[in-house]
């Protein structure tokens, strides 16, 4: 007779295989699935969610957890059991009917959004979003009642265990005291610089080939992953089959190029999660913000550094053609240009946190019932005007309809983007300390020492440690937003 822990491992191995199928079906839904398949795919994914939920919430799982906690386990097994208990507790809070309803409502809202956003159809979108919000509030209340938190904190904990809105308010509140002034200083400084913009068109095939070259440079494993196109760039799939996407605009190539670097950061993390624990919760990424730290490490810390950009420039010229805009200094200025705009995913490194804080403040108020869906456009515009000086009145497409996250009820996700940026800055500072010759190595294109550091300190640990402990082990201290501010000031004011 196998032990309780072994039986739990077998159950979670089975759940992992179902998750594998759901992940690939979800990627296909956003990339190559014909529009007519939306309803059937949504129902199939909902059915899979219910099946997984039923397996996970079986009373036998709870009994096995209690038995396993009395067993003699090693450190990794103990960490895995902790994650198993967390997954079980999270799942048992929700009835299967709510899981199914939320999945169907999310699939319907997301698929309709693809046509509604280009059409600037807020009325149609908001009707679907109201149902998603209603179900998300119901989920939030169940979770909050169980752990004694606010509704929003209960959802935040799903994406970032241990994080609370009180901590976010403190961290983001401090950020808001210096970011607007820094943004203004940098915009003023850069207004004195002459920047030559690349002249297109830039064929999609050429952009794709450039992206593939960069992925190779960043160590992407093409035997276990691929690059596709979607309406909204993402990294999905599973560690053995990672799917990343970007989107192309033939009038400019920088956003697709940097999007590929960003998603490759996510992919490298996934592809290097601990194979020996695969199929178990402990082998999964630690948290959403840690995942985001890996993409922002690649895109912002490494990818937009002068050394990396200059190393990459020859490949850019091969695929995009040589022209005055691709002179070295101008190319660096192009990729480090600060220009507040409408779109979060296209935002520069300095403006980006303002986009995140805006969404955090709106979604928290929405889940707590302080505002309703119909209040979002006016509130969105007011906050955009205040933080970035941008008017979004009537422009829902480039305003409150631009993101995919709320369509499937991913409330609590947005704050992890800026937390991830802060983690990335702190991690990169630790890398610089560990590898004194880092700038020279990047200039030469030798990135393996960087990847080795990430493998040793982040990738190989999966969910073995808490986010705080993982960061403490890697950098010697808990989250310190000072490194993020230091990085921004150094790059944009003193570089």
C-alpha positions in Angstrom: 0.0 0.0 0.0 1.5 3.4 -1.0 1.8 6.1 1.6 -0.7 9.0 1.9 1.9 11.3 0.4 2.5 9.0 -2.5 -1.2 8.8 -3.2 -1.5 12.6 -3.1 1.5 12.8 -5.6 -0.4 10.5 -7.9 -3.5 12.6 -7.7 -1.7 15.8 -8.5 0.2 14.1 -11.3 -3.2 13.3 -12.9 -4.4 16.9 -12.3 -1.2 18.2 -13.9 -1.9 16.2 -17.1 -5.4 17.7 -17.3 -3.9 21.1 -16.7 -1.6 20.4 -19.6 -4.5 19.7 -22.0 -6.4 22.8 -20.8 -3.3 25.0 -21.2 -2.7 23.9 -24.8 -6.4 24.2 -25.7 -6.4 27.7 -24.2 -3.4 28.7 -26.2 -5.0 27.4 -29.4 -8.2 29.3 -28.6 -6.2 32.6 -28.6 -4.1 31.9 -31.6 -5.4 29.6 -34.4 -8.9 28.5 -33.4 -11.6 29.7 -35.9 -14.2 32.1 -34.4 -16.9 29.5 -34.7 -15.2 27.2 -32.3 -15.5 29.6 -29.4 -18.6 28.3 -27.7 -17.7 24.6 -28.0 -14.1 25.3 -26.8 -15.4 27.4 -23.9 -17.7 24.6 -22.8 -14.9 22.0 -23.2 -12.6 24.0 -21.0 -15.3 24.6 -18.5 -15.9 20.8 -18.4 -12.2 20.2 -17.8 -12.2 22.8 -15.0 -15.1 21.1 -13.3 -13.4 17.7 -13.6 -10.2 19.0 -12.0 -12.2 20.7 -9.3 -14.1 17.5 -8.5 -10.9 15.5 -8.2 -9.2 18.2 -6.1 -12.1 18.7 -3.7 -12.8 15.0 -3.0 -12.9 14.5 0.7 -10.3 11.7 0.3 -7.8 14.4 -0.7 -8.3 16.2 2.6 -8.0 13.0 4.6 -4.7 12.1 2.7 -3.3 15.5 3.5 -3.9 15.0 7.2 -2.3 11.6 7.1 0.7 12.8 5.0 1.3 15.6 7.5 2.1 12.9 10.1 4.7 11.3 7.8 8.4 11.7 7.8 9.1 13.8 4.7 12.2 15.6 3.3 12.3 19.3 2.8 11.0 19.3 -0.8 8.2 16.8 0.0 7.2 19.0 2.9 7.2 22.1 0.6 5.1 20.1 -1.9 2.6 19.1 0.7 2.3 22.7 1.8 1.4 23.6 -1.8 -1.0 20.7 -2.1 -2.8 21.8 1.1 -3.0 25.4 -0.3 -4.4 24.1 -3.6 -7.0 21.9 -1.8 -8.0 24.7 0.6 -8.4 27.2 -2.3 -10.5 24.7 -4.3 -12.8 23.5 -1.6 -14.0 27.1 -1.0 -15.7 27.1 -4.4 -18.7 25.0 -5.5 -18.3 23.3 -8.9 -21.3 25.3 -10.2 -19.4 28.6 -9.6 -16.2 27.2 -11.2 -18.1 26.2 -14.3 -20.1 29.4 -14.5 -17.0 31.6 -14.2 -15.2 29.6 -16.8 -18.0 29.9 -19.3 -18.6 33.6 -18.6 -14.9 34.3 -19.0 -14.6 32.4 -22.3 -17.6 34.2 -23.6 -16.4 37.7 -22.5 -12.9 37.1 -23.8 -13.9 35.9 -27.2 -16.5 38.7 -27.7 -13.8 41.2 -26.6 -11.7 40.4 -29.6 -14.4 42.0 -31.9 -15.7 44.5 -29.4 -12.4 46.2 -28.7 -11.6 47.1 -32.3 -15.2 48.3 -32.6 -14.9 50.5 -29.5 -18.1 48.7 -28.3 -18.1 49.5 -24.6 -21.8 48.8 -24.2 -21.5 45.3 -25.6 -18.3 44.6 -23.6 -19.7 45.9 -20.3 -22.7 43.7 -20.5 -20.5 40.6 -20.6 -18.1 42.1 -18.0 -20.9 42.6 -15.5 -21.5 38.9 -15.4 -17.8 38.2 -14.9 -17.6 40.7 -12.1 -20.7 39.3 -10.4 -19.2 35.8 -10.4 -15.8 37.2 -9.3 -17.4 39.0 -6.3 -19.1 35.8 -5.4 -15.8 33.9 -5.5 -14.0 36.7 -3.6 -16.6 36.6 -0.8 -16.3 32.9 -0.4 -12.5 33.2 -0.2 -12.7 36.2 2.1 -15.1 34.5 4.5 -12.7 31.5 4.8 -9.5 33.4 5.6 -10.9 36.5 7.3 -9.6 39.0 4.7 -11.1 41.6 2.4 -12.7 40.4 -0.8 -9.9 41.9 -2.9 -7.1 40.5 -0.7 -8.6 37.1 -1.1 -8.3 37.3 -4.9 -4.8 38.9 -4.7 -3.6 35.9 -2.6 -4.5 33.6 -5.5 -1.8 35.3 -7.7 0.6 36.5 -5.0 0.5 34.5 -1.8 1.2 36.6 1.2 0.6 39.9 -0.5 -2.1 42.3 0.8 -3.7 45.5 -0.4 -2.3 47.2 2.8 1.3 46.3 1.6 0.5 47.4 -1.9 -1.0 50.7 -0.7 2.3 51.3 1.1 4.6 50.3 -1.7 2.6 52.0 -4.5 1.9 55.0 -2.3 5.6 55.5 -1.9 6.1 55.0 -5.6 3.5 57.7 -6.4 5.5 60.2 -4.3 8.5 60.2 -6.7 7.4 58.7 -10.0 5.5 61.7 -11.5 8.5 64.0 -10.9 10.9 61.6 -12.3 8.7 61.1 -15.3 8.5 64.8 -15.9 12.3 65.3 -15.6 13.0 62.5 -18.1 10.4 63.7 -20.6 12.0 67.2 -20.4 15.5 65.8 -20.7 14.6 63.7 -23.7 12.8 66.5 -25.4 16.3 68.0 -26.0 17.4 64.9 -27.8 16.9 64.4 -31.5 15.6 60.9 -32.3 15.3 59.5 -35.8 12.5 57.0 -36.1 12.8 53.9 -38.3 11.0 54.1 -41.7 8.9 51.1 -42.7 7.2 49.1 -43.8 8.7 46.2 -41.9 7.3 42.9 -43.2 5.8 40.5 -40.7 8.1 37.7 -41.9 11.2 39.8 -41.3 10.0 40.8 -37.8 9.3 37.1 -37.0 12.8 36.1 -38.1 14.3 38.8 -35.9 12.2 37.6 -33.0 13.4 34.0 -33.5 17.0 35.2 -33.6 16.6 37.0 -30.3 14.9 34.0 -28.7 18.0 32.0 -29.7 20.2 34.6 -28.2 18.2 34.4 -24.9 18.5 30.6 -24.8 14.9 29.7 -25.7 14.5 25.9 -26.2 12.7 25.5 -29.5 12.4 21.7 -28.9 10.0 22.6 -26.1 8.3 25.7 -27.3 7.2 27.9 -30.2 6.3 31.5 -31.2 2.8 32.4 -32.5 0.6 35.5 -33.0 -2.3 36.6 -30.8 -4.4 39.7 -30.2 -2.6 40.1 -26.8 1.0 38.8 -26.3 1.2 36.1 -23.7 3.2 33.1 -22.5 1.2 29.9 -22.1 1.4 26.2 -22.4 3.4 24.0 -20.0 7.1 23.7 -19.3 7.5 20.9 -21.8 5.6 22.8 -24.5 5.8 26.6 -23.9 3.8 28.8 -26.3 4.7 32.5 -26.5 3.0 35.0 -28.7 3.5 38.5 -30.0 1.7 40.8 -32.4 3.0 42.6 -35.4 2.6 46.1 -36.9 4.3 46.6 -40.3 4.7 50.3 -39.5 7.1 49.7 -36.6 9.0 46.7 -35.3 10.1 47.7 -31.8 7.0 46.7 -29.9 6.9 43.2 -31.4 10.7 42.8 -30.8 10.5 43.9 -27.2 7.4 41.8 -26.7 9.2 38.7 -27.8 12.1 39.5 -25.3 9.5 39.9 -22.6 7.7 36.6 -23.3 10.9 34.8 -23.7 11.7 35.8 -20.1 8.6 34.0 -19.0 9.4 31.1 -21.2 12.9 30.6 -19.9 11.5 30.4 -16.4 8.9 27.8 -17.4 11.4 25.7 -19.4 13.8 25.6 -16.5 11.4 24.8 -13.6 12.6 21.7 -11.7 12.1 18.6 -14.0 12.6 16.2 -11.1 9.4 17.5 -9.4 7.3 17.8 -12.6 3.6 17.1 -12.1 3.7 18.3 -8.5 2.7 21.8 -7.2 6.2 22.4 -5.9 7.5 22.4 -9.4 5.3 25.3 -10.5 6.4 28.9 -10.7 6.5 30.5 -7.3 4.1 33.4 -7.9 2.8 35.7 -10.6 5.1 38.5 -9.6 8.1 36.3 -9.6 7.1 35.1 -13.0 6.8 38.7 -14.1 10.2 39.5 -12.6 11.7 37.0 -15.0 10.1 38.6 -18.1 11.1 42.1 -16.9 14.6 40.9 -16.0 14.9 39.9 -19.7 13.1 42.8 -21.2 13.8 45.8 -19.0 17.0 45.0 -17.0 18.8 43.1 -19.8 17.0 43.7 -23.0 16.9 47.5 -22.9 20.5 47.9 -21.5 22.9 49.7 -23.8 25.2 46.7 -23.9 22.5 44.2 -25.0 21.0 46.6 -27.6 24.3 47.2 -29.2 25.0 43.4 -29.3 21.6 42.9 -30.9 21.8 45.7 -33.4 23.6 43.7 -36.2 20.7 41.2 -36.3 18.2 44.1 -36.4 19.9 45.5 -39.4 20.0 42.1 -41.2 16.2 41.7 -40.9 15.0 45.3 -40.9 17.6 46.8 -43.3 20.2 49.4 -42.4 19.0 53.0 -42.1 20.0 56.2 -40.1 17.6 55.3 -37.3 19.6 52.2 -36.6 22.8 54.0 -35.8 23.9 52.7 -32.4 23.2 55.7 -30.1 19.9 56.5 -31.9 18.8 52.8 -31.5 19.5 52.9 -27.8 17.6 56.2 -27.5 14.7 54.7 -29.4 14.3 51.7 -27.1 14.8 53.9 -24.0 12.4 56.6 -25.1 9.9 57.8 -22.4 6.6 58.9 -23.9 3.4 58.5 -21.8 0.7 56.8 -24.0 -2.6 55.0 -23.9 -1.5 51.4 -24.1 0.0 49.5 -21.1 1.7 46.8 -23.1 3.4 49.4 -25.3 4.3 51.7 -22.3 7.9 52.7 -21.6 9.5 51.5 -18.4 8.9 54.7 -16.5 5.2 55.1 -17.5 4.3 51.5 -17.0 3.9 51.6 -13.2 1.3 54.4 -13.5 -0.8 52.1 -15.8 -0.6 49.3 -13.2 -1.5 51.4 -10.2 -4.5 52.8 -12.1 -5.8 49.3 -12.8 -5.1 48.1 -9.2 -7.1 51.0 -7.7 -10.0 50.4 -10.1 -10.2 46.7 -9.7 -9.9 46.7 -6.0 -12.8 49.2 -5.7 -14.8 47.1 -8.2 -14.4 43.8 -6.3 -15.1 45.5 -3.0 -18.4 46.9 -4.4 -17.3 50.5 -4.1 -17.9 51.1 -7.8 -19.8 49.3 -10.6 -18.8 48.4 -14.1 -20.6 51.4 -15.5 -18.3 53.6 -13.4 -15.1 52.3 -15.0 -14.7 54.6 -18.1 -15.0 57.9 -16.1 -12.8 56.7 -13.4 -10.3 55.4 -15.9 -10.1 58.7 -17.7 -9.8 60.7 -14.4 -6.8 58.6 -13.3 -5.2 58.7 -16.7 -5.5 62.4 -16.8 -4.0 62.7 -13.3 -1.1 60.3 -13.7 -0.1 60.6 -17.3 -2.0 63.6 -18.6 -3.9 61.6 -21.2 -7.6 62.0 -22.2 -9.4 58.7 -22.9 -13.0 60.0 -22.9 -15.0 57.9 -25.5 -11.9 56.0 -26.4 -12.7 52.7 -24.8 -10.6 50.7 -27.2 -7.4 52.4 -26.0 -8.7 52.9 -22.5 -10.6 50.5 -20.3 -11.1 47.8 -22.9 -7.4 47.4 -23.9 -6.5 44.5 -21.5 -7.6 40.9 -21.5 -7.3 40.2 -17.8 -10.7 41.3 -16.6 -12.5 39.3 -19.3 -11.9 36.1 -17.4 -12.0 37.5 -13.9 -8.3 37.7 -13.2 -8.7 40.4 -10.5 -5.7 40.7 -8.3 -3.3 40.1 -11.3 -2.4 43.6 -12.3 -0.4 44.6 -9.2 2.0 41.7 -9.9 3.4 43.6 -12.9 5.0 46.4 -10.9 5.9 44.0 -8.0 7.7 42.0 -10.7 9.5 45.1 -12.0 10.7 45.8 -8.4 11.8 42.1 -8.0 13.6 42.3 -11.3 15.6 45.4 -10.4 16.6 43.8 -7.1 17.6 40.5 -8.8 19.6 42.3 -11.5 21.5 44.3 -8.8 22.4 41.0 -7.2 23.6 39.6 -10.5 25.8 42.7 -11.0 27.3 42.1 -7.6 27.9 38.4 -8.3 29.3 39.0 -11.8 31.5 42.1 -11.7 32.3 41.8 -15.5 28.6 41.6 -16.4 28.6 44.6 -18.8 31.5 43.2 -20.8 29.9 39.7 -21.0 26.6 41.2 -22.3 28.5 43.3 -24.8 30.3 40.1 -26.0 27.0 38.2 -26.2 28.0 35.7 -23.5 24.8 35.5 -21.4 25.3 32.1 -20.0 26.7 33.3 -16.6 23.4 35.3 -16.2 21.3 32.3 -17.0 23.4 30.2 -14.6 22.7 32.7 -11.8 19.0 32.7 -12.5 19.0 28.9 -12.7 20.8 28.6 -9.4 18.8 31.3 -7.5 15.3 31.3 -9.0 14.4 28.8 -11.7 15.5 25.5 -10.1 13.5 26.2 -6.9 10.0 26.3 -8.3 7.6 26.8 -5.4 9.9 25.3 -2.8 10.3 28.6 -1.0 7.9 31.5 -0.3 8.3 34.5 -2.5 9.8 36.4 0.4 12.3 33.6 1.2 13.2 33.1 -2.4 14.1 36.8 -2.8 15.9 36.7 0.5 18.0 33.7 -0.5 18.8 35.2 -3.9 19.6 38.8 -2.9 20.1 38.8 0.8 17.1 41.0 1.6 13.3 41.1 1.3 11.6 43.3 -1.3 13.4 46.7 -1.4 11.8 49.1 -3.9 14.9 51.3 -3.6 16.6 49.2 -6.3 13.8 49.9 -8.8 14.0 53.7 -8.2 17.8 53.6 -8.4 17.6 51.7 -11.7 15.2 54.1 -13.3 17.2 57.2 -12.2 20.4 55.7 -13.4 19.2 54.7 -16.8 17.0 57.7 -17.6 18.7 60.6 -15.8 22.4 59.7 -15.4 23.1 57.4 -18.4 
